[in-house]
Amino acid sequence: MRVYIVMMLQFIIWSGYSLIEWLSKHDQLIYKVIMFFVFFYLAFLIGNKVTKSARKTLFVTALSLVIYTSIHYTLELFIP
């Protein structure tokens, strides 16, 4: 159940990242990369607080990022 909660919280975090990236579309690439690492660290910290396992948190964070990215780009193909 904890993994499910972490996945949902991280989907919210990735959605926030997508919104902020969309709002800052004129920023340079380096700032977007820094912003990604800040959101990744935030997702990792929140996940680690819930699961209390760094290895499990890293796996769940990477998995949620892959799932969210694949859904995001799949929907972008069908909804321009």
PDB file of N, CA, C and O in Angstrom:
ATOM      1  N   MET A   1       0.810  -1.186   0.000  1.00  0.00           N
ATOM      2  CA  MET A   1       0.000   0.000   0.000  1.00  0.00           C
ATOM      3  C   MET A   1       0.861   1.260   0.000  1.00  0.00           C
ATOM      4  O   MET A   1       0.488   2.277  -0.585  1.00  0.00           O
ATOM      5  N   ARG A   2       2.006   1.184   0.657  1.00  0.00           N
ATOM      6  CA  ARG A   2       2.895   2.351   0.697  1.00  0.00           C
ATOM      7  C   ARG A   2       3.437   2.689  -0.688  1.00  0.00           C
ATOM      8  O   ARG A   2       3.580   3.860  -1.041  1.00  0.00           O
ATOM      9  N   VAL A   3       3.733   1.667  -1.459  1.00  0.00           N
ATOM     10  CA  VAL A   3       4.243   1.900  -2.813  1.00  0.00           C
ATOM     11  C   VAL A   3       3.188   2.603  -3.656  1.00  0.00           C
ATOM     12  O   VAL A   3       3.509   3.501  -4.434  1.00  0.00           O
ATOM     13  N   TYR A   4       1.939   2.198  -3.505  1.00  0.00           N
ATOM     14  CA  TYR A   4       0.847   2.837  -4.234  1.00  0.00           C
ATOM     15  C   TYR A   4       0.724   4.316  -3.855  1.00  0.00           C
ATOM     16  O   TYR A   4       0.535   5.163  -4.728  1.00  0.00           O
ATOM     17  N   ILE A   5       0.828   4.625  -2.578  1.00  0.00           N
ATOM     18  CA  ILE A   5       0.760   6.011  -2.115  1.00  0.00           C
ATOM     19  C   ILE A   5       1.922   6.820  -2.685  1.00  0.00           C
ATOM     20  O   ILE A   5       1.738   7.956  -3.122  1.00  0.00           O
ATOM     21  N   VAL A   6       3.115   6.232  -2.678  1.00  0.00           N
ATOM     22  CA  VAL A   6       4.287   6.922  -3.222  1.00  0.00           C
ATOM     23  C   VAL A   6       4.119   7.172  -4.711  1.00  0.00           C
ATOM     24  O   VAL A   6       4.463   8.248  -5.200  1.00  0.00           O
ATOM     25  N   MET A   7       3.593   6.188  -5.441  1.00  0.00           N
ATOM     26  CA  MET A   7       3.374   6.371  -6.887  1.00  0.00           C
ATOM     27  C   MET A   7       2.395   7.516  -7.140  1.00  0.00           C
ATOM     28  O   MET A   7       2.635   8.339  -8.024  1.00  0.00           O
ATOM     29  N   MET A   8       1.317   7.585  -6.398  1.00  0.00           N
ATOM     30  CA  MET A   8       0.330   8.649  -6.586  1.00  0.00           C
ATOM     31  C   MET A   8       0.927  10.016  -6.256  1.00  0.00           C
ATOM     32  O   MET A   8       0.713  10.983  -6.986  1.00  0.00           O
ATOM     33  N   LEU A   9       1.674  10.093  -5.157  1.00  0.00           N
ATOM     34  CA  LEU A   9       2.317  11.363  -4.801  1.00  0.00           C
ATOM     35  C   LEU A   9       3.328  11.787  -5.866  1.00  0.00           C
ATOM     36  O   LEU A   9       3.437  12.968  -6.198  1.00  0.00           O
ATOM     37  N   GLN A  10       4.054  10.826  -6.389  1.00  0.00           N
ATOM     38  CA  GLN A  10       5.045  11.158  -7.401  1.00  0.00           C
ATOM     39  C   GLN A  10       4.405  11.531  -8.728  1.00  0.00           C
ATOM     40  O   GLN A  10       4.955  12.357  -9.457  1.00  0.00           O
ATOM     41  N   PHE A  11       3.263  10.950  -9.063  1.00  0.00           N
ATOM     42  CA  PHE A  11       2.541  11.391 -10.255  1.00  0.00           C
ATOM     43  C   PHE A  11       2.095  12.844 -10.101  1.00  0.00           C
ATOM     44  O   PHE A  11       2.104  13.607 -11.067  1.00  0.00           O
ATOM     45  N   ILE A  12       1.712  13.218  -8.899  1.00  0.00           N
ATOM     46  CA  ILE A  12       1.355  14.613  -8.645  1.00  0.00           C
ATOM     47  C   ILE A  12       2.578  15.503  -8.818  1.00  0.00           C
ATOM     48  O   ILE A  12       2.482  16.588  -9.391  1.00  0.00           O
ATOM     49  N   ILE A  13       3.719  15.053  -8.328  1.00  0.00           N
ATOM     50  CA  ILE A  13       4.959  15.831  -8.467  1.00  0.00           C
ATOM     51  C   ILE A  13       5.348  15.958  -9.937  1.00  0.00           C
ATOM     52  O   ILE A  13       5.722  17.044 -10.380  1.00  0.00           O
ATOM     53  N   TRP A  14       5.268  14.865 -10.703  1.00  0.00           N
ATOM     54  CA  TRP A  14       5.623  14.934 -12.128  1.00  0.00           C
ATOM     55  C   TRP A  14       4.639  15.803 -12.899  1.00  0.00           C
ATOM     56  O   TRP A  14       5.021  16.457 -13.869  1.00  0.00           O
ATOM     57  N   SER A  15       3.382  15.816 -12.481  1.00  0.00           N
ATOM     58  CA  SER A  15       2.408  16.700 -13.126  1.00  0.00           C
ATOM     59  C   SER A  15       2.759  18.160 -12.850  1.00  0.00           C
ATOM     60  O   SER A  15       2.646  19.009 -13.734  1.00  0.00           O
ATOM     61  N   GLY A  16       3.179  18.442 -11.635  1.00  0.00           N
ATOM     62  CA  GLY A  16       3.635  19.791 -11.301  1.00  0.00           C
ATOM     63  C   GLY A  16       4.860  20.182 -12.106  1.00  0.00           C
ATOM     64  O   GLY A  16       4.987  21.323 -12.549  1.00  0.00           O
ATOM     65  N   TYR A  17       5.759  19.228 -12.291  1.00  0.00           N
ATOM     66  CA  TYR A  17       6.946  19.493 -13.111  1.00  0.00           C
ATOM     67  C   TYR A  17       6.553  19.811 -14.553  1.00  0.00           C
ATOM     68  O   TYR A  17       7.100  20.732 -15.160  1.00  0.00           O
ATOM     69  N   SER A  18       5.607  19.048 -15.099  1.00  0.00           N
ATOM     70  CA  SER A  18       5.159  19.295 -16.472  1.00  0.00           C
ATOM     71  C   SER A  18       4.519  20.668 -16.602  1.00  0.00           C
ATOM     72  O   SER A  18       4.742  21.369 -17.589  1.00  0.00           O
ATOM     73  N   LEU A  19       3.728  21.052 -15.615  1.00  0.00           N
ATOM     74  CA  LEU A  19       3.102  22.371 -15.639  1.00  0.00           C
ATOM     75  C   LEU A  19       4.146  23.479 -15.589  1.00  0.00           C
ATOM     76  O   LEU A  19       4.070  24.437 -16.358  1.00  0.00           O
ATOM     77  N   ILE A  20       5.101  23.359 -14.708  1.00  0.00           N
ATOM     78  CA  ILE A  20       6.128  24.392 -14.583  1.00  0.00           C
ATOM     79  C   ILE A  20       7.021  24.411 -15.812  1.00  0.00           C
ATOM     80  O   ILE A  20       7.448  25.482 -16.241  1.00  0.00           O
ATOM     81  N   GLU A  21       7.311  23.257 -16.387  1.00  0.00           N
ATOM     82  CA  GLU A  21       8.099  23.222 -17.614  1.00  0.00           C
ATOM     83  C   GLU A  21       7.339  23.895 -18.758  1.00  0.00           C
ATOM     84  O   GLU A  21       7.935  24.596 -19.576  1.00  0.00           O
ATOM     85  N   TRP A  22       6.042  23.684 -18.811  1.00  0.00           N
ATOM     86  CA  TRP A  22       5.220  24.324 -19.840  1.00  0.00           C
ATOM     87  C   TRP A  22       5.193  25.840 -19.639  1.00  0.00           C
ATOM     88  O   TRP A  22       5.225  26.590 -20.614  1.00  0.00           O
ATOM     89  N   LEU A  23       5.135  26.298 -18.387  1.00  0.00           N
ATOM     90  CA  LEU A  23       5.129  27.732 -18.113  1.00  0.00           C
ATOM     91  C   LEU A  23       6.473  28.379 -18.409  1.00  0.00           C
ATOM     92  O   LEU A  23       6.529  29.574 -18.699  1.00  0.00           O
ATOM     93  N   SER A  24       7.555  27.614 -18.342  1.00  0.00           N
ATOM     94  CA  SER A  24       8.895  28.165 -18.577  1.00  0.00           C
ATOM     95  C   SER A  24       9.458  27.667 -19.904  1.00  0.00           C
ATOM     96  O   SER A  24      10.621  27.270 -19.976  1.00  0.00           O
ATOM     97  N   LYS A  25       8.646  27.687 -20.944  1.00  0.00           N
ATOM     98  CA  LYS A  25       9.082  27.144 -22.236  1.00  0.00           C
ATOM     99  C   LYS A  25      10.158  27.988 -22.903  1.00  0.00           C
ATOM    100  O   LYS A  25      10.816  27.520 -23.833  1.00  0.00           O
ATOM    101  N   HIS A  26      10.351  29.217 -22.450  1.00  0.00           N
ATOM    102  CA  HIS A  26      11.366  30.071 -23.056  1.00  0.00           C
ATOM    103  C   HIS A  26      12.689  30.060 -22.290  1.00  0.00           C
ATOM    104  O   HIS A  26      13.625  30.771 -22.655  1.00  0.00           O
ATOM    105  N   ASP A  27      12.766  29.264 -21.243  1.00  0.00           N
ATOM    106  CA  ASP A  27      14.000  29.179 -20.462  1.00  0.00           C
ATOM    107  C   ASP A  27      15.052  28.350 -21.195  1.00  0.00           C
ATOM    108  O   ASP A  27      14.744  27.569 -22.095  1.00  0.00           O
ATOM    109  N   GLN A  28      16.295  28.547 -20.784  1.00  0.00           N
ATOM    110  CA  GLN A  28      17.392  27.783 -21.368  1.00  0.00           C
ATOM    111  C   GLN A  28      17.339  26.342 -20.858  1.00  0.00           C
ATOM    112  O   GLN A  28      16.738  26.052 -19.824  1.00  0.00           O
ATOM    113  N   LEU A  29      17.980  25.457 -21.607  1.00  0.00           N
ATOM    114  CA  LEU A  29      17.965  24.033 -21.288  1.00  0.00           C
ATOM    115  C   LEU A  29      18.591  23.747 -19.923  1.00  0.00           C
ATOM    116  O   LEU A  29      18.103  22.878 -19.200  1.00  0.00           O
ATOM    117  N   ILE A  30      19.640  24.444 -19.560  1.00  0.00           N
ATOM    118  CA  ILE A  30      20.323  24.174 -18.290  1.00  0.00           C
ATOM    119  C   ILE A  30      19.394  24.410 -17.104  1.00  0.00           C
ATOM    120  O   ILE A  30      19.460  23.690 -16.108  1.00  0.00           O
ATOM    121  N   TYR A  31      18.528  25.415 -17.211  1.00  0.00           N
ATOM    122  CA  TYR A  31      17.591  25.689 -16.122  1.00  0.00           C
ATOM    123  C   TYR A  31      16.518  24.611 -16.035  1.00  0.00           C
ATOM    124  O   TYR A  31      16.059  24.273 -14.944  1.00  0.00           O
ATOM    125  N   LYS A  32      16.120  24.073 -17.178  1.00  0.00           N
ATOM    126  CA  LYS A  32      15.144  22.985 -17.179  1.00  0.00           C
ATOM    127  C   LYS A  32      15.747  21.712 -16.587  1.00  0.00           C
ATOM    128  O   LYS A  32      15.061  20.962 -15.892  1.00  0.00           O
ATOM    129  N   VAL A  33      17.018  21.470 -16.862  1.00  0.00           N
ATOM    130  CA  VAL A  33      17.700  20.300 -16.295  1.00  0.00           C
ATOM    131  C   VAL A  33      17.831  20.440 -14.784  1.00  0.00           C
ATOM    132  O   VAL A  33      17.592  19.485 -14.045  1.00  0.00           O
ATOM    133  N   ILE A  34      18.206  21.614 -14.331  1.00  0.00           N
ATOM    134  CA  ILE A  34      18.309  21.851 -12.889  1.00  0.00           C
ATOM    135  C   ILE A  34      16.946  21.678 -12.231  1.00  0.00           C
ATOM    136  O   ILE A  34      16.843  21.082 -11.158  1.00  0.00           O
ATOM    137  N   MET A  35      15.902  22.197 -12.871  1.00  0.00           N
ATOM    138  CA  MET A  35      14.552  22.068 -12.341  1.00  0.00           C
ATOM    139  C   MET A  35      14.138  20.592 -12.277  1.00  0.00           C
ATOM    140  O   MET A  35      13.479  20.177 -11.323  1.00  0.00           O
ATOM    141  N   PHE A  36      14.520  19.797 -13.287  1.00  0.00           N
ATOM    142  CA  PHE A  36      14.200  18.372 -13.265  1.00  0.00           C
ATOM    143  C   PHE A  36      14.855  17.692 -12.070  1.00  0.00           C
ATOM    144  O   PHE A  36      14.213  16.904 -11.376  1.00  0.00           O
ATOM    145  N   PHE A  37      16.122  17.989 -11.827  1.00  0.00           N
ATOM    146  CA  PHE A  37      16.806  17.353 -10.703  1.00  0.00           C
ATOM    147  C   PHE A  37      16.218  17.790  -9.362  1.00  0.00           C
ATOM    148  O   PHE A  37      16.198  17.002  -8.417  1.00  0.00           O
ATOM    149  N   VAL A  38      15.741  19.027  -9.266  1.00  0.00           N
ATOM    150  CA  VAL A  38      15.081  19.476  -8.035  1.00  0.00           C
ATOM    151  C   VAL A  38      13.796  18.685  -7.811  1.00  0.00           C
ATOM    152  O   VAL A  38      13.526  18.249  -6.692  1.00  0.00           O
ATOM    153  N   PHE A  39      13.002  18.497  -8.863  1.00  0.00           N
ATOM    154  CA  PHE A  39      11.770  17.731  -8.733  1.00  0.00           C
ATOM    155  C   PHE A  39      12.060  16.255  -8.480  1.00  0.00           C
ATOM    156  O   PHE A  39      11.333  15.610  -7.726  1.00  0.00           O
ATOM    157  N   PHE A  40      13.096  15.715  -9.090  1.00  0.00           N
ATOM    158  CA  PHE A  40      13.463  14.317  -8.843  1.00  0.00           C
ATOM    159  C   PHE A  40      13.872  14.131  -7.390  1.00  0.00           C
ATOM    160  O   PHE A  40      13.490  13.149  -6.754  1.00  0.00           O
ATOM    161  N   TYR A  41      14.644  15.065  -6.869  1.00  0.00           N
ATOM    162  CA  TYR A  41      15.071  14.994  -5.474  1.00  0.00           C
ATOM    163  C   TYR A  41      13.875  15.119  -4.539  1.00  0.00           C
ATOM    164  O   TYR A  41      13.797  14.417  -3.531  1.00  0.00           O
ATOM    165  N   LEU A  42      12.944  16.011  -4.869  1.00  0.00           N
ATOM    166  CA  LEU A  42      11.739  16.166  -4.067  1.00  0.00           C
ATOM    167  C   LEU A  42      10.911  14.889  -4.075  1.00  0.00           C
ATOM    168  O   LEU A  42      10.415  14.462  -3.032  1.00  0.00           O
ATOM    169  N   ALA A  43      10.759  14.277  -5.246  1.00  0.00           N
ATOM    170  CA  ALA A  43      10.016  13.016  -5.346  1.00  0.00           C
ATOM    171  C   ALA A  43      10.714  11.922  -4.545  1.00  0.00           C
ATOM    172  O   ALA A  43      10.058  11.113  -3.888  1.00  0.00           O
ATOM    173  N   PHE A  44      12.035  11.898  -4.602  1.00  0.00           N
ATOM    174  CA  PHE A  44      12.795  10.890  -3.856  1.00  0.00           C
ATOM    175  C   PHE A  44      12.640  11.091  -2.351  1.00  0.00           C
ATOM    176  O   PHE A  44      12.449  10.125  -1.613  1.00  0.00           O
ATOM    177  N   LEU A  45      12.720  12.336  -1.897  1.00  0.00           N
ATOM    178  CA  LEU A  45      12.587  12.609  -0.466  1.00  0.00           C
ATOM    179  C   LEU A  45      11.211  12.217   0.065  1.00  0.00           C
ATOM    180  O   LEU A  45      11.098  11.588   1.117  1.00  0.00           O
ATOM    181  N   ILE A  46      10.179  12.590  -0.664  1.00  0.00           N
ATOM    182  CA  ILE A  46       8.826  12.250  -0.221  1.00  0.00           C
ATOM    183  C   ILE A  46       8.631  10.731  -0.229  1.00  0.00           C
ATOM    184  O   ILE A  46       8.042  10.170   0.695  1.00  0.00           O
ATOM    185  N   GLY A  47       9.125  10.080  -1.267  1.00  0.00           N
ATOM    186  CA  GLY A  47       9.019   8.624  -1.324  1.00  0.00           C
ATOM    187  C   GLY A  47       9.787   7.940  -0.216  1.00  0.00           C
ATOM    188  O   GLY A  47       9.336   6.936   0.335  1.00  0.00           O
ATOM    189  N   ASN A  48      10.933   8.477   0.109  1.00  0.00           N
ATOM    190  CA  ASN A  48      11.753   7.885   1.165  1.00  0.00           C
ATOM    191  C   ASN A  48      11.109   8.060   2.538  1.00  0.00           C
ATOM    192  O   ASN A  48      11.254   7.198   3.405  1.00  0.00           O
ATOM    193  N   LYS A  49      10.402   9.164   2.741  1.00  0.00           N
ATOM    194  CA  LYS A  49       9.695   9.366   4.012  1.00  0.00           C
ATOM    195  C   LYS A  49       8.588   8.335   4.193  1.00  0.00           C
ATOM    196  O   LYS A  49       8.335   7.879   5.309  1.00  0.00           O
ATOM    197  N   VAL A  50       7.925   7.966   3.090  1.00  0.00           N
ATOM    198  CA  VAL A  50       6.805   7.026   3.183  1.00  0.00           C
ATOM    199  C   VAL A  50       7.296   5.579   3.256  1.00  0.00           C
ATOM    200  O   VAL A  50       6.841   4.816   4.108  1.00  0.00           O
ATOM    201  N   THR A  51       8.222   5.195   2.370  1.00  0.00           N
ATOM    202  CA  THR A  51       8.642   3.789   2.314  1.00  0.00           C
ATOM    203  C   THR A  51       9.730   3.440   3.318  1.00  0.00           C
ATOM    204  O   THR A  51       9.828   2.292   3.751  1.00  0.00           O
ATOM    205  N   LYS A  52      10.543   4.416   3.692  1.00  0.00           N
ATOM    206  CA  LYS A  52      11.657   4.214   4.632  1.00  0.00           C
ATOM    207  C   LYS A  52      12.692   3.214   4.117  1.00  0.00           C
ATOM    208  O   LYS A  52      13.336   2.508   4.893  1.00  0.00           O
ATOM    209  N   SER A  53      12.834   3.171   2.794  1.00  0.00           N
ATOM    210  CA  SER A  53      13.825   2.307   2.169  1.00  0.00           C
ATOM    211  C   SER A  53      14.368   3.026   0.939  1.00  0.00           C
ATOM    212  O   SER A  53      13.624   3.300  -0.003  1.00  0.00           O
ATOM    213  N   ALA A  54      15.657   3.328   0.946  1.00  0.00           N
ATOM    214  CA  ALA A  54      16.243   4.098  -0.153  1.00  0.00           C
ATOM    215  C   ALA A  54      16.221   3.307  -1.463  1.00  0.00           C
ATOM    216  O   ALA A  54      15.954   3.876  -2.521  1.00  0.00           O
ATOM    217  N   ARG A  55      16.494   2.022  -1.403  1.00  0.00           N
ATOM    218  CA  ARG A  55      16.517   1.205  -2.617  1.00  0.00           C
ATOM    219  C   ARG A  55      15.129   1.113  -3.250  1.00  0.00           C
ATOM    220  O   ARG A  55      14.977   1.277  -4.461  1.00  0.00           O
ATOM    221  N   LYS A  56      14.132   0.852  -2.427  1.00  0.00           N
ATOM    222  CA  LYS A  56      12.757   0.764  -2.926  1.00  0.00           C
ATOM    223  C   LYS A  56      12.294   2.120  -3.455  1.00  0.00           C
ATOM    224  O   LYS A  56      11.602   2.191  -4.470  1.00  0.00           O
ATOM    225  N   THR A  57      12.677   3.192  -2.763  1.00  0.00           N
ATOM    226  CA  THR A  57      12.296   4.528  -3.191  1.00  0.00           C
ATOM    227  C   THR A  57      12.908   4.872  -4.535  1.00  0.00           C
ATOM    228  O   THR A  57      12.233   5.447  -5.390  1.00  0.00           O
ATOM    229  N   LEU A  58      14.166   4.534  -4.738  1.00  0.00           N
ATOM    230  CA  LEU A  58      14.809   4.820  -6.017  1.00  0.00           C
ATOM    231  C   LEU A  58      14.137   4.041  -7.141  1.00  0.00           C
ATOM    232  O   LEU A  58      13.934   4.579  -8.229  1.00  0.00           O
ATOM    233  N   PHE A  59      13.794   2.796  -6.894  1.00  0.00           N
ATOM    234  CA  PHE A  59      13.110   1.988  -7.906  1.00  0.00           C
ATOM    235  C   PHE A  59      11.733   2.564  -8.228  1.00  0.00           C
ATOM    236  O   PHE A  59      11.375   2.698  -9.398  1.00  0.00           O
ATOM    237  N   VAL A  60      10.962   2.905  -7.197  1.00  0.00           N
ATOM    238  CA  VAL A  60       9.608   3.428  -7.403  1.00  0.00           C
ATOM    239  C   VAL A  60       9.658   4.794  -8.088  1.00  0.00           C
ATOM    240  O   VAL A  60       8.819   5.084  -8.941  1.00  0.00           O
ATOM    241  N   THR A  61      10.626   5.631  -7.730  1.00  0.00           N
ATOM    242  CA  THR A  61      10.757   6.944  -8.352  1.00  0.00           C
ATOM    243  C   THR A  61      11.105   6.809  -9.830  1.00  0.00           C
ATOM    244  O   THR A  61      10.523   7.498 -10.668  1.00  0.00           O
ATOM    245  N   ALA A  62      12.036   5.938 -10.153  1.00  0.00           N
ATOM    246  CA  ALA A  62      12.393   5.724 -11.559  1.00  0.00           C
ATOM    247  C   ALA A  62      11.215   5.127 -12.330  1.00  0.00           C
ATOM    248  O   ALA A  62      10.954   5.514 -13.469  1.00  0.00           O
ATOM    249  N   LEU A  63      10.516   4.199 -11.716  1.00  0.00           N
ATOM    250  CA  LEU A  63       9.355   3.582 -12.364  1.00  0.00           C
ATOM    251  C   LEU A  63       8.242   4.601 -12.601  1.00  0.00           C
ATOM    252  O   LEU A  63       7.647   4.629 -13.679  1.00  0.00           O
ATOM    253  N   SER A  64       7.960   5.428 -11.612  1.00  0.00           N
ATOM    254  CA  SER A  64       6.905   6.429 -11.784  1.00  0.00           C
ATOM    255  C   SER A  64       7.291   7.453 -12.841  1.00  0.00           C
ATOM    256  O   SER A  64       6.433   7.943 -13.574  1.00  0.00           O
ATOM    257  N   LEU A  65       8.568   7.776 -12.924  1.00  0.00           N
ATOM    258  CA  LEU A  65       9.028   8.710 -13.955  1.00  0.00           C
ATOM    259  C   LEU A  65       8.874   8.114 -15.348  1.00  0.00           C
ATOM    260  O   LEU A  65       8.437   8.801 -16.271  1.00  0.00           O
ATOM    261  N   VAL A  66       9.224   6.853 -15.506  1.00  0.00           N
ATOM    262  CA  VAL A  66       9.083   6.187 -16.808  1.00  0.00           C
ATOM    263  C   VAL A  66       7.617   6.074 -17.203  1.00  0.00           C
ATOM    264  O   VAL A  66       7.259   6.340 -18.350  1.00  0.00           O
ATOM    265  N   ILE A  67       6.771   5.683 -16.264  1.00  0.00           N
ATOM    266  CA  ILE A  67       5.341   5.548 -16.569  1.00  0.00           C
ATOM    267  C   ILE A  67       4.744   6.907 -16.907  1.00  0.00           C
ATOM    268  O   ILE A  67       4.006   7.030 -17.885  1.00  0.00           O
ATOM    269  N   TYR A  68       5.051   7.925 -16.114  1.00  0.00           N
ATOM    270  CA  TYR A  68       4.482   9.244 -16.368  1.00  0.00           C
ATOM    271  C   TYR A  68       4.971   9.799 -17.706  1.00  0.00           C
ATOM    272  O   TYR A  68       4.186  10.380 -18.455  1.00  0.00           O
ATOM    273  N   THR A  69       6.244   9.627 -18.010  1.00  0.00           N
ATOM    274  CA  THR A  69       6.789  10.130 -19.271  1.00  0.00           C
ATOM    275  C   THR A  69       6.159   9.415 -20.456  1.00  0.00           C
ATOM    276  O   THR A  69       5.826  10.051 -21.456  1.00  0.00           O
ATOM    277  N   SER A  70       5.994   8.119 -20.356  1.00  0.00           N
ATOM    278  CA  SER A  70       5.390   7.385 -21.473  1.00  0.00           C
ATOM    279  C   SER A  70       3.937   7.792 -21.676  1.00  0.00           C
ATOM    280  O   SER A  70       3.497   7.941 -22.816  1.00  0.00           O
ATOM    281  N   ILE A  71       3.190   7.972 -20.602  1.00  0.00           N
ATOM    282  CA  ILE A  71       1.802   8.432 -20.735  1.00  0.00           C
ATOM    283  C   ILE A  71       1.761   9.846 -21.285  1.00  0.00           C
ATOM    284  O   ILE A  71       0.938  10.159 -22.146  1.00  0.00           O
ATOM    285  N   HIS A  72       2.641  10.698 -20.794  1.00  0.00           N
ATOM    286  CA  HIS A  72       2.681  12.095 -21.228  1.00  0.00           C
ATOM    287  C   HIS A  72       2.947  12.199 -22.731  1.00  0.00           C
ATOM    288  O   HIS A  72       2.242  12.924 -23.433  1.00  0.00           O
ATOM    289  N   TYR A  73       3.950  11.486 -23.225  1.00  0.00           N
ATOM    290  CA  TYR A  73       4.284  11.583 -24.642  1.00  0.00           C
ATOM    291  C   TYR A  73       3.298  10.823 -25.530  1.00  0.00           C
ATOM    292  O   TYR A  73       3.111  11.189 -26.691  1.00  0.00           O
ATOM    293  N   THR A  74       2.667   9.775 -25.003  1.00  0.00           N
ATOM    294  CA  THR A  74       1.639   9.074 -25.773  1.00  0.00           C
ATOM    295  C   THR A  74       0.421   9.980 -25.975  1.00  0.00           C
ATOM    296  O   THR A  74      -0.124  10.062 -27.075  1.00  0.00           O
ATOM    297  N   LEU A  75       0.003  10.655 -24.910  1.00  0.00           N
ATOM    298  CA  LEU A  75      -1.120  11.573 -25.024  1.00  0.00           C
ATOM    299  C   LEU A  75      -0.781  12.775 -25.899  1.00  0.00           C
ATOM    300  O   LEU A  75      -1.652  13.322 -26.576  1.00  0.00           O
ATOM    301  N   GLU A  76       0.477  13.181 -25.884  1.00  0.00           N
ATOM    302  CA  GLU A  76       0.902  14.312 -26.714  1.00  0.00           C
ATOM    303  C   GLU A  76       0.796  13.964 -28.206  1.00  0.00           C
ATOM    304  O   GLU A  76       0.594  14.855 -29.032  1.00  0.00           O
ATOM    305  N   LEU A  77       0.929  12.696 -28.553  1.00  0.00           N
ATOM    306  CA  LEU A  77       0.789  12.281 -29.947  1.00  0.00           C
ATOM    307  C   LEU A  77      -0.657  12.420 -30.412  1.00  0.00           C
ATOM    308  O   LEU A  77      -0.914  12.826 -31.545  1.00  0.00           O
ATOM    309  N   PHE A  78      -1.593  12.083 -29.539  1.00  0.00           N
ATOM    310  CA  PHE A  78      -3.003  12.091 -29.924  1.00  0.00           C
ATOM    311  C   PHE A  78      -3.696  13.423 -29.661  1.00  0.00           C
ATOM    312  O   PHE A  78      -4.680  13.755 -30.322  1.00  0.00           O
ATOM    313  N   ILE A  79      -3.184  14.188 -28.695  1.00  0.00           N
ATOM    314  CA  ILE A  79      -3.773  15.492 -28.375  1.00  0.00           C
ATOM    315  C   ILE A  79      -2.685  16.548 -28.575  1.00  0.00           C
ATOM    316  O   ILE A  79      -1.873  16.765 -27.676  1.00  0.00           O
ATOM    317  N   PRO A  80      -2.655  17.199 -29.718  1.00  0.00           N
ATOM    318  CA  PRO A  80      -1.576  18.170 -29.997  1.00  0.00           C
ATOM    319  C   PRO A  80      -1.654  19.414 -29.184  1.00  0.00           C
ATOM    320  O   PRO A  80      -0.810  20.299 -29.327  1.00  0.00           O
TER     321      PRO A  80
END
